[in-house]
């Protein structure tokens, strides 16, 4: 997966969490800290998608894009 695909996937995951009413950045931090996919909604396959991504890249994304 290249960088563009990674960012697009993260944006899809974040959008799915927003649509379900969650704070995506808080949920992503919980996912990383606890190594628990339950922090990520199943809506729009976000949970399946997050598990295909490298956790170090997710950490870097959060540091760079968290708002």
C-alpha positions as CSV (number, residue, x, y, z in Angstrom):
1,X,0.0,0.0,0.0
2,X,1.4,3.3,-1.0
3,X,1.1,6.6,1.0
4,X,-1.8,7.9,-0.9
5,X,-3.8,4.6,-0.5
6,X,-3.0,4.7,3.2
7,X,-4.2,8.3,3.6
8,X,-7.4,7.5,1.7
9,X,-8.1,4.5,3.8
10,X,-7.5,6.5,7.0
11,X,-9.9,9.2,5.8
12,X,-12.5,6.5,5.1
13,X,-12.1,5.1,8.6
14,X,-12.3,8.5,10.2
15,X,-15.4,9.5,8.2
16,X,-17.1,6.2,9.2
17,X,-16.4,7.0,12.9
18,X,-17.7,10.5,12.5
19,X,-20.9,9.3,10.9
20,X,-21.5,7.0,13.8
21,X,-20.9,9.9,16.3
22,X,-17.5,9.0,17.6
23,X,-14.4,11.1,18.0
24,X,-12.2,9.4,15.5
25,X,-8.9,10.5,17.0
26,X,-9.9,9.4,20.5
27,X,-11.0,6.1,19.2
28,X,-7.8,5.6,17.2
29,X,-5.7,6.4,20.3
30,X,-7.6,3.8,22.2
31,X,-7.1,1.3,19.4
32,X,-3.4,1.9,19.4
33,X,-2.9,2.0,23.2
34,X,-5.1,-1.1,24.0
35,X,-4.5,-3.0,20.7
36,X,-8.2,-3.5,20.7
37,X,-10.1,-3.3,17.4
38,X,-13.3,-2.8,19.3
39,X,-12.5,0.9,19.4
40,X,-13.2,1.1,15.7
41,X,-16.7,0.8,14.4
42,X,-17.7,-2.0,12.1
43,X,-19.7,0.6,10.1
44,X,-18.5,0.8,6.4
45,X,-16.0,-2.0,7.3
46,X,-13.8,0.5,9.2
47,X,-12.7,-2.2,11.7
48,X,-11.6,-4.5,8.9
49,X,-9.8,-1.7,7.1
50,X,-7.9,-0.5,10.2
51,X,-6.5,-4.0,10.8
52,X,-4.9,-4.0,7.4
53,X,-2.8,-0.9,8.2
54,X,0.6,-0.7,9.9
55,X,0.2,0.7,13.5
56,X,3.4,2.7,13.2
57,X,1.9,4.5,10.2
58,X,-1.3,5.1,12.0
59,X,0.7,6.7,14.9
60,X,2.5,8.9,12.4
61,X,-0.8,9.9,10.8
62,X,-2.3,10.8,14.1
63,X,0.7,13.0,15.0
64,X,0.5,14.7,11.6
65,X,-3.2,15.1,10.9
66,X,-4.9,15.1,14.3
67,X,-7.1,18.2,14.7
